[in-house]
Structure formats: structure tokens, C-alpha cells
Amino acid sequence: MTTTADRSTTPTNGLPQERRLVTSIPGPKSQALQARKTEAVSAGIGVMLPVYVVKAGGGVLVDVDGNSLIDMGSGIAVTTVGNANPDVVAGVQQQVADFTHTCFMVTPYSGYVEVCEALNRLTPGDHTKRSALFNSGAEAVENAVKIARAYTKRQAVVVVEHGYHGRTNLTMALTAKNMPYKQSFGPFAPEVYRVPTSYPYRDRGLKGPEMAQIAITRIEKEIGAANVAAIIIEPIQGEGGFIVPGDGYFSAMADFATANGIVFVADEIQSGFCRTGDWFASEYEGVVPDMITTAKGIAGGLPLAAVTGRAEIMDSVHAGGLGGTYGGNPVACAAALGSIRWMEEQDANGLAKAIEAVMLPRLTSMAERFPAIGDIRGRGAMIAIELVVPGTMDPDAGLAATLNTFCHANGVVTLTTGTYGNVFRFLPPLTMPIPLLEEALGILEQAFEAATS
């Protein structure tokens, strides 16, 4: 069993766990493929770092030119159990050999049921639950809204500032940030209302419960609690900048929902499945959501998403009202069962906490040297730094882009995010070897030195 002290059995897919650069980044073969991409793929599909991957595992990505890069992104929190995790691969291979699809709504299969049973067991709360499976996080959120409206017979949906919930028409309405997600794509779905979140770094000293009261007052005065079907909040905001709400905000919003017959939905698509050192980030404040949406880390890289909730809420929808041709595909379900098994057997939460124990002190040390680091936040293997103009709180998106370019050129896959584009986010796979993690942080430190010299 892998422990926080011994990662010798961490799956690596047979790859040397090293940063190795044999060409410039991107190399000539990747550049040739990128030229083909430009000719064949819609320009609306952007690429952050055009290195074309041929193999991955442990904490590295190997590209077509033979470069080995340190993966600090996990495909945006998807390959939490590492790429090509043996438990995932074995389940997928067996399932592909047996059958690839029947559509669960036509002729069902046990894998779908087993994934739902696991979700009902692992998500917060000991009440009776039901689950439904879909393809993507956006689908999960959209179906959570459908279910909440069916259950409450209400229409209004409340979300919070800086939130991100997807790219479908409804979930674009729920999402706060315009570029690149919403620009030119309207009109959006109606009956969506946005209220303040808790953003401790920028809340001028206001505490979590105080920010919750501001939000609650807005709901009461501008929408009417009796009109609200659902409140949807990420326990730690992802695309908004890894914003960790002040203690008491999340629980106060959940309590308000319960007191007013509102379905409280925790969007755990990015923060769920051991990413933060708990199975779900909602557990940090002991919140038991009425519904929880999951995707990303659930299936080791295969497309799968879910809505899990109280049985009486989930069963309020008429038969046939939920579903989709590919939802809960048997191959994706096999991947999820392998991924969940690995997380349980290998103490994935302990692995996430071990990553945090390395990252936070190192980033804190950097902040003492580089005043552009205005804030360090996050939990487990979901950590971020917010960059500002030194001596101010003005966002510095330019510095974030400069650091990102340096890291990429030096073989570290990093991601920026945030409403202001000034947040560096770190989402290493839980299979990341600690020496590689430390090396990646060393490259980041070099990036700061180069940018500020």
C-alpha cells in the first residue's frame, strides 16, 4: 500500500520520473502537429501548450519529440490517480473486450449501478441517496438544476461571483467570467442570479459569515427565498481562482438553503475525489449538500460525471426525465471503479496532504522573496498563488503569463486561472513523486527570479 511516506509503488506507466528536455518546447514534431491542428481543428479550440503527448504516468508527460515534462495540471484535475493508472487500465481493457456500449436506458449493466453505489457511499451524509451518471461536469450541473426545479417547483437558481459551472447555454449563464467562456454566445438562460462570494484576500477584512449574510440579504430582497430552487456553490472555486471561502461562508449558505426549502448543490467537479485531502471539499466545514455534482477526477481520464443527492430529491423526476445516450458509458464506469478502488486502497487523501505539506512551505518562502505573491491558498493538491503588483492588490496577469511561459519552456506544465487572469494554480496528480514536485517548484522560483531581476 502506498503511504504518504512511501511512494515506491506509485504507478508510473514505466516512465522515468524525470524532467528531460531534448528539444526546445515545443519541439519540431510538436510544431508540425500544431500546424496540422491549425488546418484541421476549429480555431475556437485553443491550446495552452502545444506539445503533443505520446505517453504519461506518475508525474510526467512525454511528448512526440521525446521531452519529459513535469505535469502540474493533471489535465485540469482529471488524472488525479495518475495517467494510465493500472487499476483504471485493467478495468477499461476488460470492459472494452466485453462490450463498449448498450445505453443504460435500453439494456442496463452492473457497472453503472456499482458506480452509483460507490458515490452514494462516499459523498457526505449518511442519508439515503440516489445518483445519475452523465458525460461532463456541465451536464451534471445542468441536470442538478433540472432536478432541483422538479423537486421544488421553483425556477430561480442562485450562483456566486467568480463561479464556473460549464460551457452549455445554461451553465454559461451560471458561470461568472465572460472571456473566454461567454463572449458572443448569448442570450443565456433566464432565472439565474449571482450573489457575492467570500474571497478573503479581497473582502477588506470581512469574515465568511459576514459575506454570507450579504449574499443572503441579496437573495431575500432581490429574488425572494421562496422563489429559489437551488443555490449552487463550489466549495473551492476552480476557474475563478482557487478561491477558498472564509470559514463559515459555505456552511451559512447551506443552512440558509435548508431553512428555506432550497436545494443546496455543491459543485465538486474540480475539488472532489481526494483532490483537497478529503474525499470532497464540502467535508472541511462538515457541510452535507442536498446534491453534489462530480466529474473530472472520478474516472482516471475517461469522460464521466454524476449527480448524487437525497433520495427524495433525485426521485422527484419522472421516469425518462434524466439520461442521455452515452451517460454512464460502461467503459467510463469501469474506469471509475478502478480509480475509486485505487483512491481507497492507496490513501489518496494522505497523498494529497503530503503534496500540500511540500508546496505550502515552499510557496510561503517564495512569497517572502517575491512580493508579487499576494496570496497563497488552497488545500491538498489544489493550491494557488495570486499575483499582484507589489505594494498593491492590483492583479498582475502579465506576470502570470510571463511565469507560465518560463515554466513551459523549462519543462513544467503549469496553468493560470482566475477572474483577473493573475492566479497560478497547481493540480499535480496524486502520483507525483515528491522530488519531481520539488523540482517543479524550483523552476517556478527560477521563473520569479528571471521575471523580477
C-alpha positions in Angstrom: 0.0 0.0 0.0 1.3 3.4 -1.0 1.5 5.8 2.0 2.4 9.4 2.4 5.9 8.3 3.4 6.5 5.7 0.7 5.6 6.3 -2.9 7.7 3.4 -4.3 4.6 1.7 -5.6 3.2 4.8 -7.2 2.1 3.9 -10.8 4.5 5.4 -13.4 3.4 3.7 -16.6 7.0 2.5 -17.0 8.3 6.1 -17.4 11.5 7.5 -15.8 10.3 10.1 -13.3 12.4 12.9 -14.6 12.3 16.3 -16.3 14.2 15.8 -19.6 14.4 18.3 -22.4 15.9 17.2 -25.7 14.5 19.9 -27.9 13.1 23.3 -27.4 9.5 23.5 -26.2 7.6 22.9 -28.3 9.9 20.7 -30.4 9.8 20.3 -34.2 7.5 17.3 -34.3 5.0 19.1 -32.0 5.3 22.2 -34.1 4.4 20.2 -37.2 1.4 18.6 -35.5 0.3 22.1 -34.3 0.4 23.2 -37.9 -1.9 20.3 -38.8 -4.1 21.2 -35.9 -4.5 24.8 -37.2 -5.6 23.4 -40.6 -8.0 20.7 -39.2 -9.4 21.9 -35.9 -11.7 24.8 -35.2 -9.9 28.0 -34.1 -12.3 28.1 -31.2 -10.4 25.1 -29.6 -7.4 26.8 -28.1 -4.2 25.1 -27.0 -2.2 26.4 -24.0 1.0 24.5 -24.5 1.3 22.8 -28.0 3.4 19.8 -27.0 1.8 16.7 -28.4 1.8 13.9 -25.7 2.5 10.3 -26.6 2.8 8.8 -23.1 2.2 9.8 -19.5 2.4 8.4 -16.0 3.4 9.2 -12.5 4.2 12.9 -12.6 5.4 13.3 -16.2 4.1 13.8 -19.7 6.3 12.6 -22.6 5.9 14.4 -25.9 6.3 13.3 -29.5 9.8 14.9 -29.5 11.0 12.8 -26.5 10.8 15.6 -24.0 9.6 14.6 -20.5 7.7 17.4 -18.7 6.6 17.6 -15.1 2.8 17.6 -15.0 1.4 20.2 -12.6 -2.0 20.2 -14.1 -3.4 16.7 -14.3 -5.4 17.6 -17.4 -7.2 20.2 -15.2 -7.7 17.9 -12.2 -8.8 14.9 -14.2 -5.9 12.4 -13.9 -5.9 12.6 -10.1 -4.9 8.9 -9.9 -2.2 9.4 -12.5 -2.2 8.7 -16.2 -2.7 5.1 -17.3 -3.2 4.0 -13.7 -3.1 0.2 -13.7 -6.4 -0.2 -11.9 -8.1 2.0 -14.5 -6.4 0.4 -17.4 -7.3 -3.2 -16.3 -10.9 -2.3 -15.8 -11.1 -0.5 -19.1 -9.4 -3.3 -21.1 -11.7 -5.9 -19.7 -14.8 -3.8 -20.3 -13.8 -3.0 -23.9 -13.3 -6.6 -24.6 -16.7 -7.5 -23.2 -18.8 -4.6 -24.7 -18.3 -0.9 -25.3 -21.9 0.4 -25.2 -25.5 -0.6 -24.9 -27.1 2.6 -23.5 -28.1 2.1 -19.9 -31.6 3.3 -20.6 -32.1 0.5 -23.1 -30.3 -2.5 -21.7 -28.5 -1.8 -18.4 -25.3 -3.2 -17.0 -23.9 -3.6 -13.5 -21.0 -1.1 -13.8 -23.4 1.9 -13.8 -25.1 0.6 -10.7 -21.8 -0.1 -8.9 -20.5 3.5 -9.6 -23.8 4.9 -8.2 -23.5 2.7 -5.1 -19.9 4.0 -4.6 -21.0 7.6 -5.0 -23.9 7.1 -2.6 -21.4 5.7 0.0 -18.6 8.2 -0.4 -20.4 11.5 -0.7 -21.1 13.4 2.6 -24.0 12.4 4.7 -25.5 9.1 5.9 -29.0 9.7 4.4 -30.4 7.6 1.7 -29.1 8.8 -1.7 -29.5 8.2 -5.4 -27.1 9.0 -8.3 -27.4 9.6 -12.0 -24.5 9.5 -14.4 -23.7 11.8 -17.3 -20.7 12.7 -19.6 -19.3 16.0 -18.4 -19.3 18.4 -15.5 -21.5 20.9 -17.4 -24.1 18.1 -17.9 -24.0 17.2 -14.3 -24.7 20.8 -13.2 -27.4 21.3 -15.8 -29.1 18.1 -14.6 -28.8 19.2 -11.0 -30.8 22.4 -11.9 -33.4 20.3 -13.7 -33.8 18.0 -10.6 -33.9 20.9 -8.2 -36.6 22.7 -10.2 -38.7 19.5 -10.5 -38.4 18.9 -6.7 -39.1 22.4 -5.5 -41.5 23.5 -8.3 -39.5 26.8 -8.3 -37.4 28.4 -11.1 -34.7 30.7 -9.7 -31.2 29.5 -9.4 -28.6 31.3 -7.3 -24.8 31.2 -8.0 -22.0 33.3 -6.7 -19.4 35.6 -8.0 -16.3 34.1 -9.7 -18.1 30.8 -10.1 -17.6 28.5 -13.0 -20.0 25.7 -13.9 -19.6 24.9 -17.6 -20.0 25.8 -21.2 -23.5 24.8 -22.2 -26.1 27.5 -22.5 -27.5 27.1 -19.0 -24.1 26.6 -17.4 -22.7 29.6 -19.2 -25.4 31.6 -17.5 -24.3 30.1 -14.2 -20.7 30.9 -14.9 -19.4 34.4 -13.9 -16.4 35.0 -16.2 -17.1 36.5 -19.7 -13.9 35.7 -21.6 -13.4 33.2 -22.9 -16.5 31.3 -21.8 -19.4 33.6 -22.6 -18.3 36.2 -25.1 -20.6 36.4 -28.2 -22.6 33.2 -27.1 -25.7 34.8 -25.6 -28.6 35.2 -24.9 -28.3 32.9 -21.9 -30.8 31.0 -19.9 -33.1 33.1 -17.6 -33.8 32.9 -13.9 -30.1 32.8 -12.9 -29.0 35.2 -10.1 -25.5 36.0 -8.9 -24.6 37.0 -5.3 -21.4 37.8 -3.5 -19.0 35.0 -2.6 -16.4 35.0 0.2 -13.0 36.0 -1.3 -10.8 36.5 1.9 -7.9 38.1 0.1 -10.2 40.8 -1.4 -13.0 41.1 1.1 -11.5 44.0 3.1 -11.4 42.1 6.3 -15.0 40.8 6.2 -15.3 37.2 7.6 -17.0 34.3 5.9 -20.3 34.6 7.9 -20.4 38.3 7.1 -20.1 37.7 3.4 -22.8 35.0 3.7 -25.1 37.5 5.3 -24.6 40.0 2.5 -25.4 37.2 -0.1 -28.4 36.0 1.9 -29.8 39.6 2.2 -29.5 39.9 -1.6 -31.4 36.7 -2.1 -34.1 37.7 0.3 -34.5 41.2 -1.0 -33.9 40.9 -4.7 -35.1 37.4 -5.6 -37.2 36.1 -2.7 -36.1 32.9 -0.9 -39.5 31.2 -1.7 -38.7 31.5 -5.5 -35.3 29.8 -5.3 -35.0 26.2 -6.5 -31.2 25.8 -5.9 -28.1 27.5 -4.6 -25.0 26.2 -6.4 -21.5 26.8 -5.0 -18.1 25.4 -5.5 -16.6 24.7 -2.0 -13.3 25.8 -3.5 -13.7 27.8 -6.7 -11.8 26.4 -9.7 -11.7 28.7 -12.7 -12.5 31.7 -10.5 -9.0 31.4 -9.0 -9.0 28.6 -6.4 -10.8 30.9 -4.0 -11.2 29.3 -0.7 -14.2 30.9 1.1 -13.7 32.2 4.6 -14.6 29.7 7.3 -18.4 29.8 7.9 -19.4 31.1 4.5 -20.2 27.8 2.9 -22.0 26.3 5.9 -24.0 29.5 6.4 -25.2 29.4 2.8 -26.1 25.7 3.2 -28.0 26.4 6.4 -29.9 29.2 4.8 -30.9 26.9 1.9 -32.1 24.2 4.3 -34.2 26.7 6.3 -35.9 28.0 3.2 -36.6 24.7 1.3 -33.8 25.5 -1.3 -31.8 22.6 -2.7 -28.1 23.3 -1.8 -25.8 22.0 -4.6 -22.1 21.6 -4.0 -20.3 21.7 -7.3 -17.3 19.5 -6.6 -16.3 18.8 -10.2 -12.8 20.2 -9.7 -12.4 19.8 -5.9 -13.8 16.3 -5.5 -12.3 12.9 -5.3 -9.4 13.4 -2.8 -8.1 16.5 -4.6 -8.1 18.6 -1.4 -7.2 15.9 1.2 -10.8 15.0 1.8 -13.0 12.9 -0.5 -15.0 16.1 -1.1 -14.1 19.6 -0.2 -17.5 20.1 1.4 -16.3 17.9 4.3 -14.0 20.7 5.5 -16.9 22.6 7.2 -18.9 19.5 7.7 -21.5 20.5 5.1 -23.8 17.8 3.8 -25.1 19.1 0.4 -28.6 18.1 -0.8 -26.9 17.4 -4.1 -23.3 17.1 -5.2 -22.0 17.3 -8.8 -18.8 15.4 -9.7 -16.7 14.7 -12.8 -13.0 15.3 -13.7 -11.2 13.1 -11.1 -13.9 10.4 -11.0 -12.7 8.1 -13.8 -8.9 8.5 -14.3 -9.2 10.4 -17.6 -12.4 8.9 -19.1 -15.5 11.1 -19.6 -17.9 10.6 -16.7 -19.9 12.8 -14.4 -22.6 12.4 -11.8 -25.2 14.0 -9.7 -25.7 12.5 -6.3 -28.4 13.6 -3.9 -31.0 12.9 -1.3 -33.3 10.1 -2.5 -36.5 12.2 -2.2 -34.9 14.9 -4.4 -33.4 12.6 -7.0 -36.6 10.5 -7.3 -38.8 13.5 -7.8 -38.1 13.4 -11.6 -40.4 11.4 -13.8 -39.0 8.2 -15.4 -37.2 9.1 -18.6 -36.6 12.7 -17.4 -32.9 12.1 -16.9 -30.5 10.3 -19.1 -28.5 10.6 -22.3 -27.2 8.1 -24.9 -23.7 8.0 -23.6 -24.3 8.8 -19.9 -22.6 6.3 -17.7 -20.9 4.5 -20.6 -19.7 1.1 -19.4 -16.1 1.8 -20.3 -16.1 5.0 -18.3 -17.8 3.2 -15.4 -15.1 0.6 -15.4 -12.5 3.3 -15.3 -14.3 5.0 -12.4 -14.5 1.8 -10.3 -10.7 1.3 -10.8 -10.0 4.9 -9.9 -12.1 4.8 -6.8 -10.6 1.5 -5.7 -7.1 2.9 -6.1 -8.0 6.0 -4.1 -9.4 3.9 -1.2 -6.5 1.4 -1.2 -3.7 3.9 -1.6 -4.8 6.6 0.9 -5.3 9.2 -1.8 -6.2 11.8 0.8 -2.9 11.2 2.6 -1.1 11.6 -0.8 -2.9 15.0 -1.3 -1.9 16.2 2.1 1.7 15.2 1.6 1.7 17.3 -1.6 0.3 20.2 0.4 3.0 19.7 3.1 5.6 20.3 0.5 4.0 23.1 -1.5 2.8 25.5 1.1 6.1 26.0 3.0 8.0 26.3 -0.3 5.5 28.9 -1.7 5.5 30.8 1.6 9.3 31.0 1.3 8.9 32.4 -2.2 6.4 34.9 -1.1 9.0 36.3 1.4 11.3 36.9 -1.6 8.9 37.9 -4.2 6.3 40.5 -3.1 4.2 39.9 -6.2 2.8 36.8 -4.5 -0.1 38.5 -2.8 -1.9 35.3 -1.6 -1.3 31.6 -1.2 -4.4 29.5 -0.8 -5.9 26.0 -1.3 -5.9 22.6 0.3 -4.3 19.3 -0.6 -3.2 19.1 -4.2 -5.3 22.1 -5.1 -3.0 25.1 -4.4 -2.7 28.5 -6.0 -0.9 31.8 -5.7 -2.4 35.1 -6.6 -0.1 37.6 -8.3 -0.3 41.3 -7.8 1.6 44.5 -8.5 3.9 44.7 -5.4 2.7 47.1 -2.8 -0.9 47.0 -4.2 -3.7 44.5 -4.7 -3.9 45.2 -8.4 -4.0 41.9 -10.3 -0.8 41.2 -12.4 -2.0 39.0 -15.2 1.1 39.9 -17.2 3.4 38.4 -14.6 1.3 35.2 -14.5 1.7 34.9 -18.3 5.5 35.5 -18.1 5.9 32.9 -15.4 3.8 30.4 -17.3 5.9 30.9 -20.4 9.1 30.3 -18.4 7.8 27.2 -16.8 6.6 25.7 -20.1 9.9 26.5 -21.8 11.7 24.7 -19.0 9.6 21.5 -19.0 6.9 22.2 -16.3 3.3 22.2 -17.3 1.6 24.9 -15.3 -1.8 26.6 -15.5 -3.1 30.1 -14.9 -6.7 30.9 -13.9 -8.8 33.4 -12.1 -11.3 36.1 -12.9 -8.4 38.5 -13.4 -6.1 36.0 -15.1 -3.5 36.5 -12.3 -3.7 33.2 -10.4 -1.2 30.4 -10.8 -2.9 27.1 -10.0 -1.3 23.8 -9.2 -3.1 20.5 -9.7 -0.4 17.8 -9.7 -1.6 14.1 -9.9 -1.5 12.4 -6.6 1.1 10.0 -8.1 3.5 12.9 -8.4 6.9 11.9 -6.9 8.0 14.4 -4.2 11.4 15.0 -5.8 9.7 16.0 -9.1 7.3 18.2 -7.2 10.2 20.0 -5.5 12.0 20.3 -8.9 8.9 21.9 -10.4 8.7 24.4 -7.6 12.4 25.2 -8.2 11.6 26.0 -11.8 8.9 28.3 -10.6 11.3 30.0 -8.3 13.7 30.5 -11.2 10.9 32.0 -13.2 10.3 34.6 -10.5 14.0 35.4 -10.4 14.1 35.8 -14.1 11.0 38.0 -14.2 12.0 40.2 -11.3 15.7 40.6 -12.0 
